[in-house]
């Protein structure tokens, strides 16, 4: 039998240590990106729920004898007569207690007559930050204007 020469029997300790160092640097880089990815996923989930809540609000108007003819984003929260606040959980479900809420959907009445009404929808999350200080930079806000017509 031919035996391998002594120089090619395996990896030296230096080679193993070097490969472990390279692996450690690579894994550190991957683990450093993990929180950023999780935060992005959380943010995308919240944006999806927010869009769903606004579509649901439009559907609620049509079920009450009104048709939401159009809606568009506006640059800041609308001021006016607050019609109602609705509170939603992290998964977009309506909750009775505001203390359990993550999203707050605020309806503000604008101009109106017998056949039409302009309604502003202010959406903010997280609710705890909105409640503590409505000017907090941690709050995500979306505001929309809807022109609703009586059916």
RAGIJO-V846721 format. One record per backbone hydrogen bond with DSSP energy under -1.0 kcal/mol. NH is the residue of the N-H (numbers start at 1). CO is the residue of the C=O. If there is no record, write none. Layout:
# RAGIJO-V846721
NH&CO + NH&CO
This chain:
# RAGIJO-V846721
8&5 + 16&12 + 17&13 + 18&14 + 19&15 + 20&16 + 21&17 + 22&18 + 23&19 + 24&20 + 25&21 + 26&22 + 27&23 + 28&24 + 29&25 + 30&26 + 31&27 + 32&28 + 33&29 + 37&33 + 38&34 + 39&35 + 40&36 + 41&37 + 42&38 + 43&39 + 44&40 + 45&41 + 46&42 + 47&43 + 48&44 + 49&45 + 50&46 + 51&47 + 52&48 + 53&49 + 54&50 + 55&51 + 56&52 + 57&53 + 58&54 + 59&55 + 60&56 + 61&57 + 62&58 + 63&59 + 65&62 + 66&61 + 67&149 + 69&67 + 69&147 + 72&145 + 74&143 + 83&107 + 84&107 + 86&105 + 88&103 + 89&93 + 92&89 + 95&87 + 100&97 + 101&98 + 102&88 + 103&88 + 104&124 + 105&86 + 106&122 + 107&84 + 108&120 + 109&81 + 110&118 + 113&116 + 117&148 + 118&111 + 119&146 + 120&108 + 121&144 + 122&106 + 123&142 + 124&104 + 125&140 + 127&102 + 130&126 + 131&127 + 132&128 + 133&129 + 136&133 + 139&136 + 140&125 + 142&123 + 144&121 + 145&72 + 146&119 + 147&70 + 148&117 + 149&67 + 150&115 + 151&65
